[in-house]
Amino acid sequence: MTRQLHLNAFLMGTGHHEASWRLPQSDPTATTSVAHFQHLAQVAERGTFDSLFLADGPVMMGNVAQRPSGVIEPLTLLTALALVTERVGLIATASTSYNSPYNLARRFSGLDHVSNGRAGWNIVTTAGIEAARNFGVDEQPLHADRYARAAEFLDVTLKLWDSWEDDVFVGDKAAGVWGDNTKIHLADHRGKYFSVAGALNSPRSPQAYPLLVQAGSSDDGKDFAARYAEAVFTAQQTLGDAQAFYGDLKSRTHREGRDPNGIKILPGIVPILGSTESEAREREAELGEHIVHEHGQLMLSRLLRVPIDQLDLDSQLPDDLPPESEIEDFKSRYSLIVELGRREHLTVRQLIGRLGGGRGHFTFAGTPEQVADIIELWFTNGAADGFNIMPPLLPSGLELFVEHVVPILRDRGLFRREYTGVTLRDHYGLARPSNQYVRELSDSVAI
Ligand SMILES: Cc1cc2nc3c(=O)[nH]c(=O)nc-3n(C[C@H](O)[C@H](O)[C@H](O)COP(=O)(O)O)c2cc1C
């Protein structure tokens, strides 16, 4: 079998385009409609997608006066999606900065049990003072500290998920023995950020633990991914940038002593589809016309941490923006936006238009053939193992992709026609993780 693409549906309320909620066909309350997301999950499954994904942050995003706000917490929503689907993977974002390892390990173990092995965790460190203030932290948390805490968070959750060996259950009714205590392992963790006695109060789940996904692209982010991640979401604007990122992350993974094939890299693409090129461009223009640039100005000022009065809509970005090293929020996204503005000499108004489609993800308007061509080009030229599909408008953007682009990818032999596995790791071609305590035992036996 030739190497196969991996597709993840990145779902977001009415769609990824900033103005999607304003189009006549959009339901502006979709962000909290369980039925809407259940329909999308079923469409993704019809398209044999590997997974679907929900972004999140423990903070009020945006301004209710300007765009849809308020979401359902992802693990809760994914439980509802698990019950109306059978195969598609379910990836929830959760923060390592504003959760505790024990609680989060339980919740992901729960989703993996409920979904029969389809849970994934998009591990984020959550940027911004706004979220910090919801948790009694009044200072801007430093980028390096957030990643250090994330690493310890992972070490603890991995211990907790292994605290039950697979065969704890005995079920000897006659002898009155329910389980085997020798197969329970305490986390017994005392570190800089966490103290956890363990064990987890949930048996090892079908996948052992959720697929570990990561979405930071700074140096710290890449090192973290190389150590822990099995899939990586990333925003890349050009084929060249995506190739450089892909090569860099695969070599870092190799340097960590891991198989580079054990980490799947998925750049985002916002496909604006039309049956002809001009129809696709008309759709793009229609979406663009609904952008309110003054709202975009506010968003850009938050992302770049530049006062709004320094962002004149009809001028280019200010010359004296700080280097990435001084940014403590989204380092890689900051650089991507600044480089895009500078490379193409965009005014702030034009930059807002370009970011409106997918906040810095690669946006492309064209026919299904043209979108399939780009996917194939990046996939076969060392830039991607698959794609994060980010429909500009939902549900129609996902429906169109599944009806018109997926068949082309299948006909080219690049994408599955049917699911061949059951769990999310099966879809990504990854093995079920072994248990660290059993591993340690067999290592000592070998000695
Ligand atoms: C596809 C994608 C999805 C993301 N989803 C979230 C999210 O749901 N919540 C969040 O706090 N950050 C999210 N991020 C941001 C990353 O976690 C990270 O903070 C950002 O890419 C900057 O990383 P860096 O500081 O390592 O450069 C996402 C990034 C990408 C590329």
The ligand as an ORCA input file, in Angstrom:
! r2SCAN-3c Opt
* xyz 0 1
  C      -4.231     24.099     14.273
  C      -3.916     24.761     15.562
  C      -4.851     24.701     16.570
  C      -4.604     25.307     17.798
  N      -5.536     25.227     18.762
  C      -5.324     25.844     19.948
  C      -6.301     25.796     20.963
  O      -7.351     25.201     20.800
  N      -6.042     26.441     22.133
  C      -4.874     27.112     22.349
  O      -4.678     27.662     23.441
  N      -3.916     27.157     21.396
  C      -4.143     26.551     20.210
  N      -3.191     26.613     19.223
  C      -1.993     27.385     19.501
  C      -0.835     26.512     19.878
  O      -1.117     25.698     20.966
  C       0.371     27.377     20.190
  O       0.159     28.116     21.344
  C       0.644     28.330     19.079
  O       0.726     27.623     17.868
  C       1.946     29.042     19.342
  O       2.884     28.104     19.668
  P       4.337     28.522     20.014
  O       4.240     29.523     21.105
  O       5.027     27.245     20.402
  O       4.838     29.119     18.768
  C      -3.400     26.000     17.996
  C      -2.451     26.058     16.968
  C      -2.701     25.440     15.762
  C      -1.655     25.487     14.700
*
